[in-house]
């Protein structure tokens, strides 16, 4: 029955089981066709401040930032990507009732129960911290701002919830004043927020701002490389989130302080294969690399009820790969067709209930190539 269903989905996707398989080097396209652009974002030690107190171009502006999948298996703290359909929205408005140069968070809205405990203190809230960082860089002194945050992402989900809020806030404040700050400055503003909330890592906030796949080449100084997955290639993410919270700090505490040389070599080779797969648009190789983490996933998986069974169900249903998204508990599977993704998601939800006794929700997404962007403004 399951095999027949998979074959039917395979036909709907118009793909043969081996259509994405990696070719030997001598059968690959000529080198002239494989020249790949890898944009680099190099960040200074601190955000570059502007010389004047800018005037706002709008009375109100809204920005959206997408969910992100960090680590991608072997890429702990240095690989991540943005996915569509899910994310946070921040609206920034000129506030004549507050002291010039200040910012307040007027409201936090969401349909998700976990977000009710978020603080409206801008010095504590991740969106507020990023917004304040941008205001300091712009030297905003003549106006006050009011911020509203709509949470589309649950807390502690492994989908970059804090990074999405920070990225949306940084972009909203910057664009309200005409967008004078660079991409690298916005990344640093987001990193300042992440450092206070969940740790100094850019594998969520980088892709949340830049979109697509992002490789963090260095943290001292911060240097990010955008990895372009080829246009026209199909890549589908199946995000399955159980009703279970996995705080980032707790999941980081489970990691080993030291690793052996054999594991280091294995993860390094798989991370390199992952980068090659992204640039070539090879979904099968990408999935295989994502599934091959031998350092982080083995320590975190036992903390997510049913994880082993969910991964097994995803692979048996036809996913090219499966791993924990970020710190979890969301589990991400990869495939090359939306219909196949829906089927894989159903099997993973069933496995969470059967193996982990957890209800779960599946979302089928695609790569978000844009990152944080303006979604509304008022003059």
BAMAR-637465 format. One line per 2 residues: for each residue x, y, z of N, C-alpha, C, O. Coordinates in steps of 0.05 Angstrom, whole numbers, always signed. Each point is the difference from the previous one (the first is absolute). Layout:
# residues N
X/Y/Z/X/Y/Z/X/Y/Z/X/Y/Z; ...
END
This chain:
# residues 379
+17/-24/+0/-17/+24/+0/+17/+25/+0/-3/+18/-17; +22/-17/+36/+18/+23/+2/+17/+2/-25/+5/+22/-11
+5/-45/+1/+17/+0/-24/-16/+10/-25/+10/+15/-16; -35/-23/+14/-17/+9/-22/-5/+30/+2/+0/+14/-20
-4/-3/+45/-4/+28/+3/+24/+16/-8/-2/+20/-13; +26/-30/+21/+25/+13/-8/+3/+1/-30/+9/+20/-11
-15/-42/-2/+3/-2/-29/-19/+20/-14/+8/+13/-20; -32/-11/+31/-20/+19/-12/+10/+29/+3/-2/+16/-18
+13/-10/+42/+11/+27/+4/+23/+5/-18/+4/+22/-10; +14/-42/+6/+23/+2/-17/-9/+8/-28/+13/+16/-13
-35/-29/+3/-10/+6/-26/-11/+28/-2/+3/+14/-20; -17/-5/+42/-11/+27/+0/+23/+21/-1/-4/+21/-12
+26/-28/+24/+23/+19/+0/+16/-1/-26/+17/+17/-4; -24/-37/-13/+14/-3/-26/+30/-3/+4/+16/+12/-15
-8/-28/+35/+28/-4/+6/+5/-30/+2/-16/-15/+12; +38/+6/-23/+8/-27/+5/+16/-2/+25/+10/+20/+9
-9/-44/+4/+14/-2/+26/+28/+9/-1/+12/+7/+21; +1/-8/-44/+29/+7/-2/+5/+26/-14/+23/+6/-8
-44/+10/+3/+3/+24/-17/+18/+21/+13/+11/+16/-15; -8/-16/+41/+17/+21/+13/+26/-11/+10/+15/+14/+13
-9/-39/-20/+24/-13/+11/+25/+14/-10/+1/+9/-23; +19/-7/+40/+25/+13/-8/+14/-15/-22/+0/-24/+0
+11/+39/-20/+14/-13/-22/+30/+0/+6/+10/+17/+15; +5/-37/-26/+29/+1/+3/+10/+26/-12/-13/+12/-17
+37/-4/+27/+11/+26/-8/+2/+3/-30/-5/+22/-11; +14/-44/-3/+4/+3/-29/-26/+3/-15/+1/+6/-24
-23/-10/+37/-26/+3/-14/-14/+25/+8/-22/+6/-10; +34/+10/+27/-12/+25/+8/+2/+21/-23/+15/-5/-19
-30/+27/+21/+2/+21/-20/+28/+11/-2/+15/-2/+20; -8/+14/-43/+27/+12/-2/+4/+21/+21/-20/+13/+9
+45/-8/-1/+6/+20/+20/-12/+27/-6/-8/+15/+19; +6/-7/-45/-11/+26/-6/-29/+3/+8/-9/+23/+4
-5/-45/-2/-28/+1/+8/-4/-3/+30/-22/+2/+10; +44/-7/+4/-2/-4/+29/+11/+23/+16/+4/-3/+24
+2/+25/-37/+10/+23/+15/-23/+11/+17/-21/+7/-11; +25/-6/+37/-22/+6/+18/+7/+25/+15/+22/+3/+11
-41/+15/-9/+3/+25/+14/-5/-5/+30/-22/-10/+7; +41/+17/+10/-4/-3/+29/+4/+27/+13/+22/+7/+8
-44/+9/-6/+2/+26/+13/+10/-2/+29/-8/-18/+14; +25/+37/-7/+11/+0/+27/-8/+25/+15/-1/+22/-11
-6/-26/+37/-6/+22/+17/+21/+0/+23/+0/-18/+16; +17/+38/-16/+20/+3/+20/-8/+22/+20/-6/+22/-9
+5/-28/+34/-9/+19/+20/+24/+12/+15/+19/-14/+6; -21/+40/-1/+20/+13/+17/-3/-9/+29/-20/-14/+6
+39/+21/+11/-2/-8/+28/-25/+11/+13/-10/-12/+19; +0/+35/-28/-24/+12/+11/-16/+12/-23/+10/+5/-22
-35/+1/+28/-17/+12/-21/+10/+28/-6/+7/+16/+18; -6/-10/-44/+10/+27/-9/-22/+20/+5/-22/-2/-12
+27/+22/+28/-20/+21/+6/-1/+21/-22/+20/+6/-13; -44/+6/+9/-3/+22/-19/+7/+26/+14/+1/+2/+25
+4/+18/-41/+10/+26/+11/-22/+19/+9/+5/+19/+14; -30/-24/-23/-21/+19/+6/-24/-14/+12/-3/-24/-1
-15/+41/+13/-25/-10/+10/-20/+0/-23/-10/+21/-7; +4/-45/-5/-16/+0/-24/-30/+5/+6/-10/-5/+22
-3/+16/-42/-29/+3/+2/-14/-24/-12/+8/-10/-20; -30/+1/+33/-14/-23/-11/-14/+7/-26/-9/+22/-4
+8/-42/-14/-13/+4/-26/-29/-8/+2/-16/+7/-18; +8/-22/+39/-27/-10/+3/-9/+4/+28/+16/+2/+19
-42/-2/-15/-11/+1/+28/-1/-28/+12/+0/-3/+24; -2/-17/-42/-1/-28/+9/+10/-18/-22/-4/+5/-24
+17/-27/+33/+11/-19/-20/+0/-28/+13/+7/-3/+23; -14/-17/-39/-1/-28/+9/+20/-16/-15/+3/+3/-25
+11/-21/+39/+19/-19/-13/-6/-28/+10/-8/-4/+23; +13/-15/-41/-4/-28/+6/+27/-14/-2/+16/+6/-18
-11/-25/+35/+24/-17/-1/-8/-29/+2/-16/-7/+16; +28/-10/-33/-9/-28/-1/+12/-18/+21/+20/+7/+14
-32/-30/-11/+11/-21/+17/+27/-10/-12/+4/+4/-24; +12/-16/+40/+26/-10/-9/+5/-28/+11/-9/-7/+22
+24/-8/-37/+10/-26/+8/+30/+2/+4/+15/+3/-19; -6/-4/+44/+28/+2/+6/+13/-27/+2/-13/-21/+5
+39/+20/-8/+17/-23/+3/-1/-18/-25/+21/-8/-11; -45/+1/+2/-3/-18/-23/+16/-25/+3/+13/-10/-18
-14/-2/+42/+15/-24/+6/+28/+6/+8/+5/+8/+23; +15/-12/-40/+28/+3/+8/+10/+28/+1/+23/+5/+8
-40/+15/-14/+10/+28/-1/-6/+15/+25/-10/+23/-1; +15/-35/+24/-6/+13/+26/+12/+28/+3/+24/+3/-1
-41/+17/+4/+7/+27/+4/+12/+14/-24/+8/+24/+2; -5/-38/-25/+11/+14/-23/-15/-4/-26/+8/+10/-21
-31/-24/+21/-16/-2/-23/-30/+3/+7/-9/-9/+21; -5/+22/-38/-29/+4/+4/-13/+9/-25/+13/+8/-19
-40/-9/+18/-15/+9/-23/-27/+11/+9/-10/-7/+21; -1/+23/-39/-26/+12/+6/-22/-15/-15/+5/-9/-23
-28/+5/+35/-22/-15/-12/-25/+18/+0/-4/+16/+17; -12/-20/-38/-24/+18/-3/-23/-10/+17/+1/-21/+13
-23/+35/-15/-26/-7/+13/-2/+9/+29/-22/+7/+9; +44/-8/+6/-1/+6/+29/+19/+23/+6/+20/+3/-13
-27/+13/+34/+17/+21/+8/-13/+20/+18/-23/-3/+8; +38/+24/-1/-10/+22/+18/-2/+26/-15/+15/+5/-19
-33/+12/+28/-3/+27/-12/+2/+21/+22/-12/-2/+21; +28/+22/-27/+3/+23/+18/-9/+26/-14/+8/+5/-23
-24/+10/+37/-8/+27/-10/+11/+21/+18/-3/-1/+24; +17/+20/-36/+12/+22/+14/-15/+26/-7/-4/+6/-24
-3/+10/+44/-16/+24/-4/+12/+23/+15/+10/-3/+22; -11/+27/-34/+9/+24/+14/-18/+4/+24/-25/+0/-3
+37/+5/+26/-15/+3/+25/+4/+28/+12/+20/+4/+14; -39/+15/-19/+4/+27/+10/-4/+2/+30/+7/+21/+12
-18/-41/+1/-6/+1/+28/+23/-8/+18/-1/+5/+24; +23/-16/-36/+22/-10/+16/+25/+18/-4/+0/+17/-18
+19/-20/+35/+24/+17/+0/+16/-6/-26/+4/-23/-7; +5/+44/-7/+16/-3/-25/+24/-18/+5/+14/+2/+21
-8/-20/-40/+22/-18/+2/-6/-26/+15/+17/-17/+2; -42/+14/+7/-7/-24/+15/-17/-18/-17/-10/+8/-21
+6/-33/+30/-17/-19/-13/-16/-15/+20/+10/-8/+21; -35/+3/-27/-18/-16/+17/-12/-23/-17/-2/+3/-24
-5/-24/+38/-14/-22/-13/-29/+2/+9/-7/-6/+23; -11/+15/-41/-27/+5/+7/-17/-25/+2/-19/-2/+17
+25/-19/-33/-16/-24/+1/+15/-23/-12/+17/+3/-18; -24/-27/+27/+10/-25/-11/-24/-18/-5/-14/-7/+19
+9/+0/-44/-23/-16/-7/+9/-27/-12/+21/-2/-12; -38/-17/+15/+5/-27/-11/-24/-18/+5/-15/+4/+18
+13/-24/-35/-20/-21/+4/+12/-23/+16/-13/-21/+4; +39/+24/+3/+14/-22/+14/+1/+5/+30/+8/+22/+8
-15/-41/+8/-1/+4/+29/+28/+4/+13/+1/+14/+20; +20/-25/-32/+26/+2/+13/+11/+29/+0/+18/+6/+15
-28/+11/-32/+11/+27/-2/-12/+19/+20/+9/+23/+2; -28/-31/+14/-13/+17/+20/+19/+10/+22/-5/+20/+12
+27/-35/-8/+19/+8/+21/+22/+18/-10/+18/+7/+16; -18/+2/-41/+20/+17/-10/-1/+28/+14/-22/+11/+4
+45/+0/+2/+2/+26/+13/-4/+22/-20/+9/-2/-23; -21/+24/+31/-2/+24/-16/+22/+20/+6/-1/+23/-10
+20/-31/+27/+23/+17/+6/+19/-1/-24/+10/-21/-6; -5/+44/-8/+17/-1/-24/+29/-8/+6/+15/-7/-18
-7/+9/+43/+27/-8/+7/+3/-30/+5/+22/-11/+3; -45/-3/-3/-1/-29/+5/-11/-15/-24/+10/-21/-7
-30/+32/-6/-12/-12/-23/+19/+0/-24/+13/+20/-5; -11/-42/-10/+19/-2/-21/-5/+20/-23/+19/+11/-11
-45/-5/+5/-6/+20/-20/+8/+28/+10/+11/+16/-15; -16/-10/+41/+8/+25/+11/+30/+5/+1/+9/+22/-6
+6/-43/+12/+29/+2/+1/+11/+7/-27/+17/+17/-3; -26/-31/-18/+9/+6/-27/-8/+27/-9/+15/+14/-13
-40/-6/+19/-9/+27/-8/+16/+22/+14/+7/+19/-13; -1/-23/+38/+17/+20/+15/+28/+1/-12/+11/+22/-2
+0/-45/-6/+26/+0/-12/+1/+16/-26/+19/+15/-5; -40/-18/-12/-2/+15/-25/-4/+30/+6/+12/+17/-13
-28/-10/+33/-5/+28/+7/+27/+13/+9/+5/+23/-8; +11/-37/+24/+25/+11/+8/+19/+4/-24/+14/+20/-1
-14/-39/-17/+17/+2/-23/-8/+24/-18/+17/+13/-12; -43/-9/+10/-10/+23/-16/+1/+26/+15/-4/+22/-11
+10/-23/+37/+0/+24/+18/-26/+14/-1/-2/+25/-3; -20/-40/+5/-27/+11/+1/-4/+15/+27/+1/-13/+21
-5/+39/-22/-4/+16/+24/-25/+17/+0/-9/+9/+21; -2/-4/-45/-22/+20/-2/-28/-13/+2/-19/+15/+4
+17/-41/-7/-26/-13/+1/+2/-25/+18/+21/-12/+4; -44/+4/+6/-3/-25/+14/-15/-20/-17/-15/+8/-18
+20/-33/+23/-13/-21/-16/-16/-19/+18/+7/-5/+23; -30/-4/-34/-16/-21/+13/+1/-24/-18/-3/+1/-24
+6/-24/+37/+3/-25/-15/-23/-20/+7/-6/-3/+24; -5/-10/-44/-19/-22/+5/+12/-25/-13/+10/+1/-22
-13/-23/+36/+11/-25/-10/-22/-20/-3/-15/-6/+19; +13/-6/-42/-18/-22/-4/+16/-26/-4/+15/-2/-19
-18/-16/+38/+15/-25/+0/-14/-21/-16/-22/-9/+7; +35/+1/-29/-11/-23/-16/+15/-26/+7/-8/-21/-9
+29/+24/+25/+17/-23/+7/-2/-5/+30/+1/+19/+16; -5/-44/-8/+0/-7/+29/+27/+2/+12/+21/-2/-14
-20/+7/+40/+25/+1/+14/+12/-27/+3/-14/-20/+2; +41/+18/-2/+14/-25/+5/-8/-22/-20/-2/-23/+7
-2/+31/-32/-10/-19/-20/+22/-11/-18/-4/-20/-14; +27/+33/+14/+21/-8/-18/-3/+12/-28/+13/-10/-19
-29/+31/+17/-5/+13/-26/+10/+29/+0/-8/+16/-17; +26/-9/+36/+11/+27/+0/-19/+21/+8/-1/+21/-12
-15/-27/+33/-21/+19/+9/+12/+27/+8/-9/+21/-9; +30/-21/+26/+12/+25/+9/+14/+14/-22/-1/+25/-2
+13/-40/-16/+14/+13/-23/-19/+13/-19/+6/+22/-11; -30/-34/+7/-20/+12/-18/-10/+27/+11/-3/+19/-15
-1/-18/+41/-9/+25/+13/+22/+21/-2/-6/+23/-7; +31/-31/+12/+22/+19/-1/+4/+10/-29/+4/+24/-4
-5/-42/-15/+5/+8/-28/-22/+19/-10/+6/+20/-13; -31/-27/+19/-22/+17/-9/+2/+28/+13/-5/+20/-14
+12/-19/+39/+2/+26/+14/+23/+17/-11/-3/+24/-5; +26/-37/+0/+23/+15/-10/-6/+11/-28/+7/+23/-5
-19/-39/-12/-6/+10/-27/-22/+21/+1/+2/+20/-15; -22/-23/+32/-21/+20/+2/+10/+27/+8/-7/+21/-12
+24/-20/+33/+10/+26/+9/+18/+12/-21/-1/+24/-5; +18/-40/-6/+19/+10/-21/-15/+12/-24/+6/+22/-9
-26/-37/-1/-15/+10/-23/-18/+23/+6/-7/+16/-18; -2/-13/+43/-16/+23/+8/+15/+26/-6/-11/+21/-6
+38/-22/+9/+17/+23/-4/+15/-1/-27/+20/+14/-4; -31/-29/-15/+12/+0/-27/+20/-22/-5/+11/-1/-22
-5/-17/+41/+18/-22/-4/+29/+7/-3/+13/-11/-17; -2/+29/+34/+28/+8/-2/+20/-22/+9/+23/+1/-9
-31/-19/+26/+19/-20/+10/+3/-23/-20/-18/-7/-15; +42/-4/+15/+6/-22/-19/-11/-27/+11/-9/-2/+23
+10/-18/-40/-8/-27/+7/+16/-10/+24/-11/-13/+18; +37/+18/-19/+17/-9/+22/-7/+13/+27/+2/-12/+21
-10/+38/-22/-8/+14/+24/-25/-13/+11/-3/-3/+25; -16/-4/-42/-25/-12/+9/+5/-28/+12/-12/-7/+20
+31/-8/-31/+7/-26/+11/+12/+4/+28/-7/-15/+18; +24/+35/-14/+12/+5/+26/-21/+8/+20/+1/-7/+23
-21/+23/-32/-22/+8/+18/-15/-25/+9/-8/-2/+23; +3/-16/-42/-14/-25/+7/+16/-17/+18/-10/-13/+18
+37/+12/-22/+18/-16/+17/+1/+11/+28/+2/-15/+19; -4/+42/-16/+0/+11/+27/-25/-9/+15/+2/-6/+24
-24/+3/-38/-24/-10/+13/+3/-29/+6/-7/-9/+23; +16/-7/-42/+4/-29/+5/+18/-6/+23/-4/-18/+16
+25/+34/-14/+20/-4/+22/-13/+2/+27/+7/-15/+18; -26/+34/-15/-13/+4/+26/-22/-21/+5/-7/-5/+23
-5/-5/-45/-23/-17/+3/+6/-30/-1/-9/-16/+17; +25/+8/-37/+4/-29/-4/+29/-8/-6/+6/-24/-2
+12/+43/+1/+28/-6/-5/+11/+13/-26/-16/+7/-17; +42/-4/+16/+13/+15/-22/+4/-19/-24/+22/-12/-3
-42/+8/-13/+1/-16/-24/-17/+12/-21/-22/+10/+5; +32/-10/-30/-13/+14/-22/-14/-18/-20/-9/+9/-21
+7/-35/+28/-11/-19/-20/-30/+2/-2/-13/-12/-17; +0/+28/+35/-28/+7/-4/-3/+28/-10/-14/+5/-20
+26/+14/+34/-4/+28/-7/+12/+7/-27/-10/+18/-14; +32/-32/+6/+12/+6/-26/-20/-6/-23/-6/+18/-15
-4/-43/+13/-19/-6/-21/-27/+15/+4/-14/+5/-20; +6/+1/+44/-25/+15/+4/+2/+28/-13/-20/+10/-10
+44/+2/+10/+3/+26/-12/+8/-2/-30/-11/+15/-16; +29/-34/+10/+10/-2/-27/-16/-18/-19/+1/+3/-24
-17/-22/+36/-14/-19/-16/+18/-22/-11/+24/+2/+1; -37/-24/-11/+15/-22/-12/+17/-15/+20/-6/+0/+24
+26/-14/-34/+20/-14/+16/+22/+19/+8/+10/+15/-17; -1/-17/+41/+22/+18/+10/+21/-17/+15/-7/-17/+17
+32/+21/-24/+22/-12/+14/+15/+21/+16/+8/+20/-11; -5/-25/+37/+16/+18/+17/+29/-9/-1/+7/-20/+13
+9/+34/-28/+28/-7/-4/+17/+6/+25/+19/-14/+6; -27/+36/+8/+16/+9/+23/-18/+16/+18/-18/+14/-8
+24/-16/+34/-13/+17/+20/+19/+22/+10/-9/+20/+12; +34/-22/-17/+20/+20/+9/+19/+6/-23/+21/-13/-2
-27/+32/-16/-24/+16/-1/-23/-16/-12/+4/-21/-12; -28/+32/+14/-24/-13/-11/+1/+1/-31/+2/+22/-11
-3/-45/-1/+0/-1/-30/-20/-21/-9/+2/-24/+8; -21/+32/-24/-21/-18/-9/+1/-3/-30/+4/+20/-14
-9/-44/+4/+0/-5/-29/-28/-10/-7/-11/-19/+12; -1/+32/-32/-26/-8/-10/+4/-22/-21/+15/+4/-19
-27/-27/+23/+2/-22/-19/-25/-2/-16/-22/-5/+10; +24/+9/-36/-23/+1/-18/-8/-28/-10/+14/-12/-15
-37/+3/+25/-12/-24/-11/-11/+6/-28/-15/+20/-2; +21/-35/-19/-7/+7/-27/-30/+5/-4/-17/-15/+10
+11/+37/-24/-28/+5/-8/-10/-23/-18/+15/-11/-16; -40/+5/+19/-12/-21/-17/+3/-28/+12/-13/-18/-10
+30/+15/+30/+2/-26/+14/-20/-2/+22/-4/+19/+15; -9/-42/-12/-20/-3/+21/+13/-9/+26/+16/-19/+1
-23/+34/+20/+9/-7/+27/-23/+5/+19/-10/+23/+2; +1/-43/+12/-23/+2/+18/+9/-8/+28/+13/-20/+4
-21/+36/+16/+5/-5/+28/-26/-9/+14/-21/+12/-3; +23/-34/+17/-23/-10/+16/+7/+6/+29/+17/-13/+12
-31/+32/+0/+5/+8/+28/-22/-11/+18/-23/+7/-3; +31/-25/+21/-19/-12/+18/+6/+8/+28/+20/-8/+12
-39/+23/+0/+4/+12/+27/-18/-14/+20/-25/+3/-3; +36/-17/+22/-17/-12/+21/-8/+20/+21/+12/+21/+3
-32/-28/+13/-8/+17/+22/+18/-5/+24/-6/-13/+19; +30/+25/-22/+21/-5/+19/+21/+22/-4/+7/+7/-22
+3/+4/+44/+19/+23/-2/+28/-10/+8/+4/-14/+19; +15/+22/-35/+28/-7/+4/+16/+26/+2/+10/+9/-21
-7/+3/+44/+16/+25/+3/+28/-4/-11/+13/-20/+6; -4/+40/-21/+27/-1/-12/+22/-5/+20/+18/-16/-4
-19/+30/+27/+21/-2/+20/+1/-29/+11/+22/-11/+4; -46/-1/+0/+0/-28/+10/+11/-19/-20/+15/-18/+7
-21/+22/-32/+9/-18/-21/+30/+4/-5/+14/-19/-8; -4/+43/+12/+29/+4/-2/+15/-13/+23/+23/-10/-4
-35/+9/+27/+13/-12/+23/+4/-30/-4/+17/-12/+14; -31/+0/-32/+2/-29/-5/+24/-7/-18/+6/-24/-3
+7/+44/-9/+21/-5/-19/+26/-8/+13/+5/+9/+22; +11/-25/-35/+26/-8/+12/+20/+23/+0/+0/+16/-18
+16/-16/+39/+21/+21/+2/+23/-6/-19/+13/+19/-10; -8/-44/+4/+21/-8/-18/-10/-21/-20/-19/-15/+7
+31/+13/-30/-7/-20/-20/+25/-14/-10/+22/+12/+1; -25/-36/-10/+22/-15/-11/+7/+8/-28/-17/+11/-15
+41/-17/+6/+9/+7/-27/-16/-14/-21/-7/+12/-21; -1/-37/+26/-16/-15/-20/-27/+15/-5/-8/+3/-23
-5/+5/+44/-26/+14/-3/+4/+28/-12/-16/+8/-16; +38/+5/+22/+6/+26/-12/+3/-3/-30/-11/+16/-15
+26/-36/+6/+4/-4/-28/-26/-7/-14/-6/+10/-22; -10/-27/+34/-26/-8/-12/-18/+24/-3/-11/+4/-22
+8/+12/+43/-18/+23/-3/+11/+21/-19/-16/+13/-15; +42/-9/+15/+12/+20/-18/-5/-9/-29/-7/+17/-17
+11/-42/+10/-4/-10/-27/-30/+3/-8/-6/+7/-23; -12/-13/+41/-29/+3/-6/-8/+29/-3/-17/+6/-17
+28/+12/+33/-6/+28/-3/+10/+10/-27/-14/+16/-13; +37/-25/+5/+11/+8/-27/-18/-11/-22/-5/+14/-20
-4/-39/+23/-18/-11/-20/-27/+15/-1/-11/+4/-21; +2/+5/+45/-24/+16/+1/+2/+26/-16/-18/+7/-15
+40/+7/+18/+4/+24/-15/+1/-5/-30/-12/+15/-15; +26/-36/+7/+1/-7/-28/-28/-7/-10/-7/+8/-23
-8/-22/+39/-27/-7/-9/-18/+24/-4/-16/+2/-18; +19/+18/+36/-16/+25/-2/+7/+14/-26/-18/+7/-16
+44/-4/+10/+8/+15/-23/-7/-15/-26/-4/+13/-21; +4/-39/+22/-7/-16/-24/-30/-5/-3/-10/-9/-20
-5/+14/+42/-29/-5/-1/-6/-30/+1/-20/-9/-11; +37/-6/+25/-3/-29/+2/-14/-7/+25/+12/-1/+22
-38/-5/-24/-17/-4/+24/+7/-27/+14/-2/-2/+24; +9/-17/-40/+7/-26/+12/+26/+2/+17/+1/-10/+22
+19/+22/-33/+25/+4/+15/-4/+17/+24/+11/-4/+21; -28/+25/-25/-6/+18/+22/-13/-15/+23/+7/+4/+23
-27/-20/-29/-14/-15/+20/+18/-20/+14/-1/-3/+24; +19/-10/-39/+18/-19/+11/+19/+13/+20/+5/-10/+22
+5/+34/-30/+18/+15/+18/-14/+9/+25/+11/-1/+22; -35/+11/-25/-16/+10/+22/-5/-22/+21/-1/+5/+24
-2/-29/-34/-6/-23/+18/+24/-12/+14/-3/-18/+16; +27/+29/-21/+24/-14/+8/+15/+12/+24/+24/-7/+4
-36/+24/+11/+13/+12/+23/+5/-22/+21/-18/-15/+8; +44/+13/+1/+7/-20/+21/+8/+13/+26/+9/-14/+19
-12/+41/-17/+9/+14/+24/-23/+11/+16/-3/-6/+24; -14/+22/-37/-21/+15/+15/-26/-16/+1/-11/-3/+22
+1/-7/-44/-25/-14/-1/-1/-23/+20/-21/-4/+13; +42/-13/-12/-2/-22/+19/-3/+8/+29/-11/-16/+16
+20/+40/-8/-4/+9/+27/-27/+13/+5/-11/-2/+22; +0/+15/-43/-25/+14/+4/-24/-18/-6/-22/+4/+12
+24/-23/-30/-22/-16/-8/-14/-14/+24/-25/+0/+1; +39/-11/+19/-13/-12/+22/-17/+19/+17/-17/-9/+16
+22/+35/-19/-15/+20/+16/-26/+8/-14/-17/+14/+11; +13/-24/-36/-25/+5/-15/-15/-26/-2/+8/-18/-15
-30/+14/+30/-15/-25/+0/-8/-9/-28/-13/+14/-14; +21/-38/+7/-7/-11/-26/+17/+7/-23/-5/-8/-23
+27/+24/+27/+16/+10/-22/+10/-22/-18/-1/+2/-25; +12/-23/+36/+11/-22/-16/-21/-12/-19/+6/-5/-23
-30/+1/+34/-21/-11/-16/-10/+19/-21/-8/-9/-22; +8/+35/+28/-9/+20/-20/+20/+1/-23/-9/+2/-23
+34/-2/+29/+20/+0/-21/-2/-25/-18/+1/+2/-24; -4/-24/+37/-3/-25/-15/-25/+1/-18/+1/-9/-23
-23/+19/+33/-25/+3/-15/+4/+18/-24/-10/-6/-22; +24/+28/+25/+5/+19/-22/+16/-13/-22/-7/+2/-23
+28/-16/+30/+17/-13/-20/-15/-23/-14/+3/-3/-24; -19/-12/+39/-15/-22/-12/-22/+11/-19/-8/-14/-19
-1/+38/+25/-21/+13/-17/+11/+13/-25/-15/+9/-17; +42/-9/+15/+12/+11/-25/+16/+25/+3/+9/+11/-20
-6/-1/+44/+16/+24/+4/+29/-5/-7/+10/-22/+5; +4/+41/-17/+28/-4/-6/+18/+4/+24/+23/-9/+1
-34/+21/+20/+15/+4/+25/-18/+11/+21/-22/+10/-5; +31/-12/+30/-16/+9/+23/+19/+5/+24/+19/-15/+4
-25/+36/+11/+16/+7/+24/-16/+18/+18/-23/+7/-6; +35/+1/+28/-12/+19/+18/+4/+28/-11/+22/+6/-10
-43/+10/+10/+3/+28/-9/+10/+17/+24/-14/+2/+20; +37/+10/-24/+12/+16/+22/+3/-17/+25/+11/-23/-1
-20/+33/+24/+2/-14/+25/-24/-18/+4/-2/-14/+21; -17/+14/-40/-24/-16/+3/-22/+15/+16/+4/+22/+9
-27/-35/-6/-6/-28/-6/-10/-5/-29/-6/-22/-8; +3/+44/-8/-9/-3/-27/+20/-19/-15/+24/+3/+3
-35/-21/-19/+16/-18/-16/-5/+8/-29/-22/+4/-9; +44/-2/-7/-2/+8/-28/+8/-23/-18/+20/-13/+5
-36/+9/-25/+6/-20/-21/+2/+14/-27/-13/+21/-4; +29/-32/-14/+3/+12/-26/-10/-18/-22/+1/-24/+2
-12/+36/-23/-9/-15/-23/+0/+19/-24/+8/+23/+2; -17/-32/-25/+1/+15/-24/-27/+5/-13/-2/+7/-24
-20/-11/+40/-27/+3/-12/-19/+6/+23/+1/-12/+21; -19/+31/-25/-19/+8/+20/-19/-22/+8/-5/-4/+24
-5/-11/-44/-19/-22/+6/+14/-21/+17/-11/-11/+19; +36/+5/-26/+15/-20/+16/+5/+11/+28/-1/-15/+19
+5/+41/-17/+4/+13/+26/-24/-3/+18/+3/-5/+24; -27/+7/-35/-24/-3/+16/-2/-28/+11/-8/-4/+23
+14/-16/-40/-1/-28/+8/+20/-5/+22/-6/-13/+20; +30/+23/-23/+21/-3/+20/-8/+12/+26/+4/-11/+22
-16/+35/-23/-9/+14/+24/-21/-16/+15/+1/-1/+25; -19/-11/-39/-21/-17/+13/+12/-23/+15/-8/-6/+22
+28/-7/-34/+13/-23/+13/+16/+9/+24/+1/-14/+20; +11/+37/-21/+15/+11/+23/-18/+7/+23/+7/-5/+23
-29/+17/-29/-20/+7/+21/-10/-25/+13/-2/-1/+25; -4/-19/-40/-9/-26/+11/+22/-12/+18/-6/-11/+21
+31/+13/-29/+22/-11/+15/+4/+15/+27/+5/-13/+20; -8/+39/-21/+2/+16/+25/-21/-10/+20/+5/-3/+24
-29/-1/-33/-22/-9/+17/+5/-29/+10/-5/-6/+23; +14/-10/-41/+3/-29/+7/+26/-4/+17/-1/-15/+20
+23/+27/-28/+25/-5/+13/+5/+19/+24/+13/-8/+20; -22/+33/-22/+5/+19/+21/-24/+9/+16/+3/+15/+19
-26/-25/-27/-25/+8/+13/-4/+30/+0/-9/+12/+20; +17/+1/-42/-3/+28/-3/-16/+7/-25/+4/-12/-21
-23/+31/+24/-13/+10/-23/+19/+18/-15/+17/+13/+12; -19/-12/-39/+19/+16/-16/-15/+11/-24/-21/-9/-8
+33/+30/-3/-11/+13/-24/+21/+1/-21/+24/+7/+5; -31/-14/-30/+18/+1/-22/-4/+24/-18/-23/+6/-6
+44/+7/-2/-1/+22/-19/+19/-6/-23/+23/-6/+4; -33/+8/-29/+16/-4/-23/+9/+27/-11/-17/+16/-7
+42/-11/+6/+11/+26/-7/+21/-2/-22/+9/-22/-7; -3/+45/-5/+22/+1/-19/+21/+20/+10/-4/+13/+20
+26/-12/-34/+21/+18/+7/-9/+29/-3/-10/+7/-21; +15/+9/+42/-6/+29/-2/+26/+13/-9/+19/+2/+15
-18/+7/-39/+24/+11/-12/+4/+30/+6/+20/+11/-7; -40/+1/+20/+0/+30/+3/+10/+8/+28/+16/+18/+3
-26/-32/+18/+6/+8/+27/-18/+23/+9/-21/+4/-11; +29/+10/+32/-17/+21/+12/-6/+21/-21/+18/+9/-14
-43/+0/+13/-8/+20/-19/-23/+17/+9/-15/-8/+18; +12/+31/-30/-22/+18/+6/-26/-12/-12/-1/-8/-23
-20/+8/+39/-26/-10/-9/-22/+21/+2/-23/-6/-9; +29/+30/+19/-20/+21/+1/+12/+26/+11/+18/-1/+16
-29/+23/-25/+9/+26/+10/-21/+21/-4/-16/-1/-18; +17/+21/+36/-19/+23/-2/+16/+26/+2/+17/+3/+17
-23/+16/-34/+14/+25/+0/-11/+19/+21/+10/+23/+3
END
